[in-house]
Amino acid sequence: MRSSRFDYYLFGVVAILLTIGIVVLASVSTIFSQENFGNTTHYLFHQIIYGLISGIVLGFIAFKVKLTTIKKWALLIVLLNLILMVLVFIPGLGITAGGASRWLNLGITSFQPSEFIKLAFIFYLAAWLTSLKRIRQSAKEKSIEFISFLVIIGVLIFLLTLQSDISTLGVIIIVAAVMYFSSDTSLWYSVLLALISIGSFFLLIKIAPYRMKRVQVLLGLIKDPMGLGYQIKQILITIGSGGLFGLGLGMSNQKFGFIPQTISDSIFAIIAEETGFIGSVVLILLFLILFWRGFRISKKTEDGFSKLLAIGISSWICIQVFVNIGAMVGILPLTGIPLPFISYGGSHLITEMVGVGVLLNISKSERK
């Protein structure tokens, strides 16, 4: 028998995170909106219209659609996303910013296909690994399965490397490894995949001087507080100045141009400054609850596809949280990974809300 067990805890946590994101963005974005557009609400309204509202609509659709439909169309979804990732290199369609081609121009707005490929790949990988379970018998078949998996990862590596989006690539590979390990595959292949991934990242860091310099700054091998180390220095000052209870909402001093990317990558530092250690811990606890509810949903469901889907979505969101906050506190190199549900950016917010819609969809279909 099936029973409706809508996960109100997950829904409530996401609603709180979205509220925090809008409140903080309303304060932090006013300066940049005034400088770039002559008003104080441009970024806020853009996030609400093209991120929040669009995410609610698409997330509701993901909540209502049959999970078997997602499984059926998973391959087409990932192929369409790969095509969109190729289109960013076409002049007139693609937008280049900061030396990277990652965005597609839609006229009134733009979007980042690499954000959508994260969820699309999770759909496809869950469907693919589930279907392989029925035919997994000999060692030869397991080898073919593993090689096929590496080919799929290879296509993503090629496209994301061209886009200079190694941080997104890292998130996708880690999530893929978690899903692969969770699908009852050979431990030997999981270890081999981890070694290949680590080796690939060292190679990608080595061949790009700016990536190597970020690592050297993190390790303290390069001390350049007014150059390469300026951003992390200001971020740590911002987080430390919040103290135990913070300066108060809207009272950040560092948001006045001292930190690059305050509305996106560095927004956690502003939250820490305004709400202090207590507020930062509360925010992290909210993400931990989301992580717990996601894995609880995967544990409760008996369907293999739904189980892998829940594991993949929960891992993806929480890995991004770890990478973003880890970079802010100086335990990881600075990356372009946004803080889920909080950072400015419609593409990642829509994708995350669709992912939550799928999780809630799985939760309501749990078996008794």
Buried (B, 14 or more C-beta within 10 A) or exposed (E): EEEEBEBEBBBEBBEBBBEBBBBBBBBBBBBBBEEEEEEBBBBBEBBBEBBBEBBBBBBBEBBEBEBEEBBEBBBEBBEBBBEBBEEBEEEEBBBEEEEBBBBBBEEEBBBBBBBBBBBBBBBBBBBBBBEBBEEBEEEEEBEEBBEEBBEBBEEBBEBBBBBBBBBBBBBBBBBBBBBBBBBEBBEEBBEEBBEBBEEBBEEBBEEBEEBBBBBBBBEEEBEEEEEBBBBBBBBBBBBEBBEEEBBEBEEBEBBEEBBEBBBBBBBBBBBBBBBBBEBBEEBBEBBEBBBBBBBBBBEBBEBBBBBBBBBBBBBBBBBBBBBBBBBBBBEBBBBBBBBBBBBBBBBBBBBBBBBBBBBBBBBBBBEE
